[in-house]
Amino acid sequence: MITAIVLIGADIHQIPETAQAVADIPGVTEVYSCAGDVDLIAKVRVRDHEEVATVVTGAINRIPGVLSSATHIAFRSYASSEVDGGFSIGEA
């Protein structure tokens, strides 16, 4: 499976509706509204890169209220214990 994180700029007057429309797309597993440089963050889980393109360019970017998007492909997932262990290397 491929995980993609999609950062979405949305029309501020349509954020709840846009978020729900993104969440309803097959392949989108989670959508978060957030503060900062982007308005929504969507997590996409699909079988291959072609499906990433279908979900992002074929569906997310066509939703009214989506003004921009930037897609980041994840290489590896870490559990919190793995991350904590990686930062404690060499500590006594």
PyRosetta script that sets phi, psi and omega in degrees:
from pyrosetta import init, pose_from_sequence

init()
pose = pose_from_sequence("MITAIVLIGADIHQIPETAQAVADIPGVTEVYSCAGDVDLIAKVRVRDHEEVATVVTGAINRIPGVLSSATHIAFRSYASSEVDGGFSIGEA")
pose.set_psi(1, 146.6)
pose.set_omega(1, 176.5)
pose.set_phi(2, -107.6)
pose.set_psi(2, 134.6)
pose.set_omega(2, 175.0)
pose.set_phi(3, -109.6)
pose.set_psi(3, 129.6)
pose.set_omega(3, 174.9)
pose.set_phi(4, -124.0)
pose.set_psi(4, 140.9)
pose.set_omega(4, 175.1)
pose.set_phi(5, -107.8)
pose.set_psi(5, 122.4)
pose.set_omega(5, -176.7)
pose.set_phi(6, -112.5)
pose.set_psi(6, 118.3)
pose.set_omega(6, 176.8)
pose.set_phi(7, -91.3)
pose.set_psi(7, 124.5)
pose.set_omega(7, -171.3)
pose.set_phi(8, -121.3)
pose.set_psi(8, 127.7)
pose.set_omega(8, 169.5)
pose.set_phi(9, -91.7)
pose.set_psi(9, 128.3)
pose.set_omega(9, -174.9)
pose.set_phi(10, -127.3)
pose.set_psi(10, 157.1)
pose.set_omega(10, 172.2)
pose.set_phi(11, -62.9)
pose.set_psi(11, 121.9)
pose.set_omega(11, -173.7)
pose.set_phi(12, -62.5)
pose.set_psi(12, -20.0)
pose.set_omega(12, 179.5)
pose.set_phi(13, -85.2)
pose.set_psi(13, -5.6)
pose.set_omega(13, -176.2)
pose.set_phi(14, -128.5)
pose.set_psi(14, 18.7)
pose.set_omega(14, -173.9)
pose.set_phi(15, -59.2)
pose.set_psi(15, -49.4)
pose.set_omega(15, -179.4)
pose.set_phi(16, -61.2)
pose.set_psi(16, -42.7)
pose.set_omega(16, 179.7)
pose.set_phi(17, -67.2)
pose.set_psi(17, -39.7)
pose.set_omega(17, 178.7)
pose.set_phi(18, -65.6)
pose.set_psi(18, -44.5)
pose.set_omega(18, 178.9)
pose.set_phi(19, -59.3)
pose.set_psi(19, -43.6)
pose.set_omega(19, -179.6)
pose.set_phi(20, -66.6)
pose.set_psi(20, -40.4)
pose.set_omega(20, 178.3)
pose.set_phi(21, -63.0)
pose.set_psi(21, -40.5)
pose.set_omega(21, 176.7)
pose.set_phi(22, -65.0)
pose.set_psi(22, -44.0)
pose.set_omega(22, -178.4)
pose.set_phi(23, -62.4)
pose.set_psi(23, -27.1)
pose.set_omega(23, -178.4)
pose.set_phi(24, -80.0)
pose.set_psi(24, -6.2)
pose.set_omega(24, -178.6)
pose.set_phi(25, -78.2)
pose.set_psi(25, 129.0)
pose.set_omega(25, 175.3)
pose.set_phi(26, -58.2)
pose.set_psi(26, 132.8)
pose.set_omega(26, -177.3)
pose.set_phi(27, 102.3)
pose.set_psi(27, -21.6)
pose.set_omega(27, 175.7)
pose.set_phi(28, -86.9)
pose.set_psi(28, 120.3)
pose.set_omega(28, -176.8)
pose.set_phi(29, -98.3)
pose.set_psi(29, -27.0)
pose.set_omega(29, -178.8)
pose.set_phi(30, -152.5)
pose.set_psi(30, 148.8)
pose.set_omega(30, 173.5)
pose.set_phi(31, -137.3)
pose.set_psi(31, 132.7)
pose.set_omega(31, 179.6)
pose.set_phi(32, -121.5)
pose.set_psi(32, 135.3)
pose.set_omega(32, 166.8)
pose.set_phi(33, -90.0)
pose.set_psi(33, 145.2)
pose.set_omega(33, -174.5)
pose.set_phi(34, -152.4)
pose.set_psi(34, 166.2)
pose.set_omega(34, 174.9)
pose.set_phi(35, -95.7)
pose.set_psi(35, 156.4)
pose.set_omega(35, 177.6)
pose.set_phi(36, 122.0)
pose.set_psi(36, -149.4)
pose.set_omega(36, -175.0)
pose.set_phi(37, -74.3)
pose.set_psi(37, -19.0)
pose.set_omega(37, 179.8)
pose.set_phi(38, -124.8)
pose.set_psi(38, 159.2)
pose.set_omega(38, -178.3)
pose.set_phi(39, -95.4)
pose.set_psi(39, -35.4)
pose.set_omega(39, -178.9)
pose.set_phi(40, -135.8)
pose.set_psi(40, 147.9)
pose.set_omega(40, 172.3)
pose.set_phi(41, -126.0)
pose.set_psi(41, 125.8)
pose.set_omega(41, 179.5)
pose.set_phi(42, -114.4)
pose.set_psi(42, 138.2)
pose.set_omega(42, 174.2)
pose.set_phi(43, -102.6)
pose.set_psi(43, 125.3)
pose.set_omega(43, -178.3)
pose.set_phi(44, -115.0)
pose.set_psi(44, 130.0)
pose.set_omega(44, 176.4)
pose.set_phi(45, -125.8)
pose.set_psi(45, 113.8)
pose.set_omega(45, -178.2)
pose.set_phi(46, -139.2)
pose.set_psi(46, 171.5)
pose.set_omega(46, -175.0)
pose.set_phi(47, -77.3)
pose.set_psi(47, -34.7)
pose.set_omega(47, -175.6)
pose.set_phi(48, -149.4)
pose.set_psi(48, 173.3)
pose.set_omega(48, -176.6)
pose.set_phi(49, -65.0)
pose.set_psi(49, -32.5)
pose.set_omega(49, 177.9)
pose.set_phi(50, -60.5)
pose.set_psi(50, -39.2)
pose.set_omega(50, 177.7)
pose.set_phi(51, -68.3)
pose.set_psi(51, -33.0)
pose.set_omega(51, 175.2)
pose.set_phi(52, -59.5)
pose.set_psi(52, -46.7)
pose.set_omega(52, 179.3)
pose.set_phi(53, -61.6)
pose.set_psi(53, -41.0)
pose.set_omega(53, 179.4)
pose.set_phi(54, -63.2)
pose.set_psi(54, -45.3)
pose.set_omega(54, -178.4)
pose.set_phi(55, -68.6)
pose.set_psi(55, -46.2)
pose.set_omega(55, -174.2)
pose.set_phi(56, -77.4)
pose.set_psi(56, -60.7)
pose.set_omega(56, -175.1)
pose.set_phi(57, -79.2)
pose.set_psi(57, -30.2)
pose.set_omega(57, -178.0)
pose.set_phi(58, -85.8)
pose.set_psi(58, -20.6)
pose.set_omega(58, -176.1)
pose.set_phi(59, -127.4)
pose.set_psi(59, -61.2)
pose.set_omega(59, -175.4)
pose.set_phi(60, -58.2)
pose.set_psi(60, -50.3)
pose.set_omega(60, -175.2)
pose.set_phi(61, -68.2)
pose.set_psi(61, -11.1)
pose.set_omega(61, -179.6)
pose.set_phi(62, -96.8)
pose.set_psi(62, -2.9)
pose.set_omega(62, -178.8)
pose.set_phi(63, -75.6)
pose.set_psi(63, 130.6)
pose.set_omega(63, 174.5)
pose.set_phi(64, -58.5)
pose.set_psi(64, 134.2)
pose.set_omega(64, -177.7)
pose.set_phi(65, 103.3)
pose.set_psi(65, -19.9)
pose.set_omega(65, 175.4)
pose.set_phi(66, -83.8)
pose.set_psi(66, 118.2)
pose.set_omega(66, -178.5)
pose.set_phi(67, -97.6)
pose.set_psi(67, -31.7)
pose.set_omega(67, -179.4)
pose.set_phi(68, -160.1)
pose.set_psi(68, 161.6)
pose.set_omega(68, 174.7)
pose.set_phi(69, -151.9)
pose.set_psi(69, 154.5)
pose.set_omega(69, 174.4)
pose.set_phi(70, -137.7)
pose.set_psi(70, 127.2)
pose.set_omega(70, -174.9)
pose.set_phi(71, -107.7)
pose.set_psi(71, 133.3)
pose.set_omega(71, 178.7)
pose.set_phi(72, -122.2)
pose.set_psi(72, 125.0)
pose.set_omega(72, 179.3)
pose.set_phi(73, -89.9)
pose.set_psi(73, 129.7)
pose.set_omega(73, 179.3)
pose.set_phi(74, -84.8)
pose.set_psi(74, 137.4)
pose.set_omega(74, 177.1)
pose.set_phi(75, -91.1)
pose.set_psi(75, -41.2)
pose.set_omega(75, -173.7)
pose.set_phi(76, -148.6)
pose.set_psi(76, 148.6)
pose.set_omega(76, 177.3)
pose.set_phi(77, -109.4)
pose.set_psi(77, 140.0)
pose.set_omega(77, 179.0)
pose.set_phi(78, -121.7)
pose.set_psi(78, 137.1)
pose.set_omega(78, 171.2)
pose.set_phi(79, -80.9)
pose.set_psi(79, 159.0)
pose.set_omega(79, -176.1)
pose.set_phi(80, -59.3)
pose.set_psi(80, -35.6)
pose.set_omega(80, 179.5)
pose.set_phi(81, -66.4)
pose.set_psi(81, -34.7)
pose.set_omega(81, 178.1)
pose.set_phi(82, -68.4)
pose.set_psi(82, -40.8)
pose.set_omega(82, 179.9)
pose.set_phi(83, -67.2)
pose.set_psi(83, -45.8)
pose.set_omega(83, 178.2)
pose.set_phi(84, -59.0)
pose.set_psi(84, -41.9)
pose.set_omega(84, 179.5)
pose.set_phi(85, -64.9)
pose.set_psi(85, -38.2)
pose.set_omega(85, -179.6)
pose.set_phi(86, -66.1)
pose.set_psi(86, -29.4)
pose.set_omega(86, -179.1)
pose.set_phi(87, -90.9)
pose.set_psi(87, -6.2)
pose.set_omega(87, -179.6)
pose.set_phi(88, -103.6)
pose.set_psi(88, 10.3)
pose.set_omega(88, 179.9)
pose.set_phi(89, -62.2)
pose.set_psi(89, 129.5)
pose.set_omega(89, 178.0)
pose.set_phi(90, 86.7)
pose.set_psi(90, -5.8)
pose.set_omega(90, 178.1)
pose.set_phi(91, -81.1)
pose.set_psi(91, 142.4)
pose.set_omega(91, -179.5)
pose.set_phi(92, -97.7)
pose.dump_pdb("model.pdb")
